[in-house]
Amino acid sequence: MVIIDGISYPIYDYRSVREWRHLDLWQYKSYLVARIPRYIVGDKVVSLGVPWSAPLERMTTLLEKKR
């Protein structure tokens, strides 16, 4: 179950693995890797938004602010 604004929605499936470039730690490159759930709202399937990146971006918000 996914809870959005206090309402529970059933999980439909998970997207394939996605990768976001994040701030480096010392000389090491950092990446966030996750499988994002998709849930059912009425007759539509919707992807859960992630708090660390804007939609369709491949970099985290913190990395974009640094540039």
N, C-alpha and C positions, 0 to 999 in steps of 0.2 A: 504494500500500500504506500502511496505517496500522499502526503498531506500538504495541500496548498490553501492558504487562507482559512485554515480550520476545517476544510472539507477533504475527506478521504477519497482517493481515486485508485482503481486497481492498476497494477503495473501490466502493461501489454507485452513488452520485451525490453531488451537493452540494445542500444546502438553499438556498432563496432567500436573497438578501442580508439580513443582520440588522444592526441598529444598536444600539449601547450608548452611553449618555451617560457621559462620563468627567470627571475633574477639569478645571476650566478652566485655561487657560494665560493668565495676566494677565487681560485683559477678554474674551478669545475663548472661546467655547464649544468643547468638544472632544468628539468622538465616535469610537468604534471601529466600523469597518464591515468585515464579513467574510462570506464564504460558507463555511459549516462543512460538512466532508465527512460523509457517512453511510457506514457500512461494514457488511459482512455477518458475523454471528456465528451459525453454524449455519443455521437457517432464519429468523432475525430480522434486520431492518435497524435499526441503532442509530446515533444521532447522536453524533459526537465531542464530548466535554465541553470547555468553554473554561476556561482557568485564571483569567480576569479577571472572571468573573461566576458567580453561582449559577444553576441551571437556571430557566428561565422568567422571569428578571429582565431588565429593560431598562436597568439601570444597572450600572456596574462595581462591584466590591467596594470599591475605594478611595473612590469617590464615596459609597457607602452608609456607610462608616466615618466620613466627614467630617460627615455630617448628624447 
